[in-house]
Amino acid sequence: MKYAPVNVKLQEPTEIIPEWQEESQRWKNLNEIAGGNPLFFPLTIKAVYVIGIIHDLCESVSFLLRSPNVRQTTYIPAYGVFASGIDIFGRCIRGNDSPARGSTDDIKSGFKWLVSSAYENVPDTQVFIRTSTNQYTIETLVLLRHFAAHGQATSKGESNFPSIDYEILAMMPPLIASGLERYWRELQDSSTLCNRLAKANIIAFRDWPIFKSWHLFERNEFGEYESVERIFAKFDWSVITSSVH
């Protein structure tokens, strides 16, 4: 197996993080099980673990969208799965070390990063996507996530989002692709992002997401390493053509 010779900026966080030494060893152990290059930093391994998890969630969205009853039964659950990935991403961006689930600030930050690396300056009212029938702010997309996550029966906050728009998910893969690519590149230059990633409460649980990421990053038939952007841009979440990967 070939490996992309890339590491994030910091081999170890420069801020004091309780129990980091134990956590870093767990990342090294999982990378060894996955057959990864032993020269990758623990923070690099943690980053690709998160990328692997998000890719798995994206594949789950594709699976749900292949249902012949997608509009009636699986579209909203698919949105909930997608939003879980944005939530995890936001946890890493913010450096959220809380074990609590369902952080609205995490998912907002994840969406905002997909707009700009200066995510803290992006307002909740920022229009995130425009479909043929409507436009959706970050605030509205977060409300839709709460609706999907709470059994489609209630929503945290005001339930004033419009009726379900089946074009919403189709707009997401290019935004995820460019946002994750930007994050991966900035991790190679930013101590702040590395320290926040180290703080993020992401459990080193299984080797599959790491193996998956290294596999995705392998050289293609032209001898080029695949970029994060190209990997995620391959998803097609249109429910009209049903051509999802």
C-alpha positions in Angstrom: 0.0 0.0 0.0 1.3 3.5 -0.9 1.0 6.4 1.5 0.7 10.1 1.0 3.8 11.7 2.6 1.8 14.3 4.5 1.5 15.2 8.2 -0.4 17.9 10.0 1.7 20.7 11.4 2.1 19.5 15.0 3.4 16.1 16.0 2.0 16.8 19.5 -0.4 19.6 20.7 1.4 22.6 22.1 -1.3 23.1 24.7 -1.8 21.0 27.8 -4.5 18.5 27.1 -5.3 16.0 29.9 -4.7 12.4 29.0 -3.3 13.2 25.6 -0.4 10.8 25.9 -2.8 7.9 26.4 -5.0 9.1 23.6 -2.1 9.5 21.2 -1.0 6.0 21.9 -4.4 4.7 21.0 -4.3 6.5 17.7 -0.9 5.0 17.0 -2.2 1.5 17.9 -5.2 1.9 15.5 -2.9 3.1 12.7 -0.7 0.1 13.2 -3.7 -2.3 13.0 -4.8 -0.5 9.9 -1.4 -0.9 8.2 -0.6 2.8 8.2 2.8 4.3 7.9 4.3 4.5 11.4 5.7 8.0 10.6 2.3 9.6 10.7 1.7 11.8 13.7 -1.0 10.9 16.2 -2.9 14.1 15.2 -2.6 13.2 11.5 -4.1 9.8 12.3 -6.9 11.5 14.3 -7.6 13.8 11.4 -7.9 10.9 8.8 -10.0 9.0 11.3 -12.5 11.8 11.3 -12.4 12.1 7.5 -13.0 8.3 7.3 -16.0 8.6 9.6 -17.5 11.4 7.5 -16.9 9.4 4.4 -18.7 6.4 5.9 -21.6 8.7 6.8 -21.7 10.0 3.3 -21.9 6.4 1.9 -24.7 5.8 4.3 -26.6 8.8 2.9 -26.1 7.4 -0.6 -27.5 4.1 0.5 -30.6 5.7 2.0 -31.1 7.7 -1.1 -31.2 4.6 -3.2 -34.5 3.5 -1.6 -37.4 3.3 -4.0 -39.4 5.1 -1.3 -36.8 7.8 -0.7 -39.2 10.7 -0.7 -41.7 8.9 1.7 -39.4 7.2 4.1 -35.6 7.7 3.9 -34.9 11.3 2.7 -35.2 12.9 6.2 -33.2 10.1 7.9 -30.5 10.6 5.2 -30.4 14.3 6.0 -30.0 13.4 9.7 -27.0 11.1 8.9 -25.4 13.8 6.7 -25.9 16.4 9.5 -24.2 14.0 12.0 -21.1 14.3 9.9 -21.2 18.1 10.0 -21.7 17.9 13.8 -18.5 15.7 14.2 -16.6 18.1 11.9 -17.7 21.1 13.9 -16.6 19.4 17.1 -13.0 19.1 15.6 -13.0 22.7 14.4 -14.1 24.1 17.7 -12.0 21.7 19.9 -15.1 20.6 21.8 -13.9 18.3 24.5 -17.4 17.8 26.1 -18.8 14.3 26.0 -22.3 15.8 25.7 -24.1 15.0 22.4 -26.2 17.3 20.2 -24.2 20.5 20.4 -25.9 23.1 18.3 -22.7 25.1 18.3 -20.7 22.2 16.8 -23.1 21.7 13.9 -23.3 25.4 13.3 -19.5 25.7 13.2 -19.3 22.7 10.8 -21.7 24.4 8.4 -20.0 27.8 8.8 -16.6 26.3 8.0 -18.0 25.0 4.7 -18.7 28.7 3.9 -15.3 30.1 5.1 -12.3 29.2 7.2 -13.1 32.3 9.2 -16.2 30.5 10.4 -16.5 32.5 13.6 -17.4 35.5 11.4 -20.2 33.7 9.5 -23.6 34.6 10.8 -26.3 32.0 11.6 -28.5 33.9 9.0 -25.9 33.2 6.2 -27.6 31.7 3.2 -25.9 28.3 2.8 -27.6 26.8 -0.3 -30.2 27.8 -2.9 -32.3 25.2 -4.6 -34.7 25.8 -7.5 -37.5 26.6 -5.1 -36.0 28.1 -2.0 -32.9 29.3 -0.1 -31.7 27.9 3.2 -29.7 29.6 6.0 -27.4 27.8 8.3 -30.0 28.4 11.1 -32.7 26.7 9.0 -30.5 23.7 8.2 -29.7 23.2 11.8 -33.4 23.2 12.7 -33.9 20.6 10.0 -31.2 18.5 11.6 -32.9 18.7 14.9 -36.2 17.6 13.3 -34.5 14.6 11.6 -32.7 13.6 14.8 -35.7 13.8 17.0 -37.8 11.2 15.2 -39.3 13.8 12.8 -41.8 14.7 15.6 -40.3 17.8 17.2 -37.5 20.2 16.8 -35.3 22.1 19.2 -36.2 25.8 18.8 -38.7 27.2 16.4 -40.1 24.7 13.9 -40.6 27.3 11.2 -38.5 25.6 8.4 -40.3 25.2 5.1 -41.6 21.9 3.7 -39.1 19.2 2.8 -37.1 20.2 -0.3 -35.7 17.1 -2.1 -32.9 19.2 -3.7 -31.2 20.1 -0.4 -28.9 17.0 -0.1 -27.9 17.2 -3.8 -26.3 20.6 -3.1 -24.1 19.3 -0.3 -21.3 17.0 -1.8 -19.3 19.9 -3.5 -19.5 21.9 -0.3 -18.4 19.1 1.9 -15.6 18.3 -0.6 -14.2 21.8 -0.8 -14.6 22.4 3.0 -12.8 19.2 4.0 -10.0 19.8 1.5 -9.5 23.3 3.0 -9.5 21.9 6.5 -7.0 19.1 5.6 -4.6 21.7 4.0 -4.9 24.2 6.8 -4.2 21.5 9.4 -0.8 21.3 7.7 -0.1 24.9 8.6 -2.2 25.9 11.6 -1.2 25.1 15.2 -4.5 26.4 16.4 -6.5 23.9 14.3 -4.2 21.1 15.4 -4.6 22.0 19.1 -8.4 22.1 18.7 -8.4 18.7 16.9 -6.4 17.3 19.8 -9.0 18.7 22.3 -12.0 17.4 20.4 -13.7 14.5 22.1 -13.4 11.9 19.3 -13.0 8.4 20.6 -10.2 6.2 19.0 -12.6 3.3 18.7 -11.9 1.3 15.6 -9.3 1.0 12.8 -11.7 0.9 9.8 -12.0 4.7 9.3 -8.2 5.0 9.3 -7.8 2.1 6.9 -10.5 3.5 4.7 -8.9 7.0 4.6 -5.4 5.6 3.7 -7.0 3.5 1.0 -8.9 6.5 -0.4 -5.7 8.5 -0.5 -3.8 5.9 -2.5 -2.3 6.8 -5.9 -4.7 6.6 -8.8 -4.0 4.9 -12.1 -2.1 8.0 -13.2 0.2 7.9 -10.2 -1.4 10.9 -8.5 -2.5 10.9 -4.9 -6.3 11.5 -4.5 -7.2 14.8 -2.9 -9.9 15.0 -0.2 -11.9 17.2 -2.5 -11.9 14.7 -5.4 -12.8 11.9 -3.0 -15.9 13.6 -1.6 -16.9 15.3 -4.9 -17.7 11.8 -6.3 -20.9 11.6 -4.2 -24.1 12.3 -6.1 -27.1 12.8 -3.8 -29.7 13.7 -6.4 -33.0 11.8 -5.8 -34.2 12.6 -9.3 -31.7 10.6 -11.2 -31.0 8.1 -8.4 -27.4 8.0 -9.6 -25.8 7.9 -6.1 -22.5 6.3 -5.4 
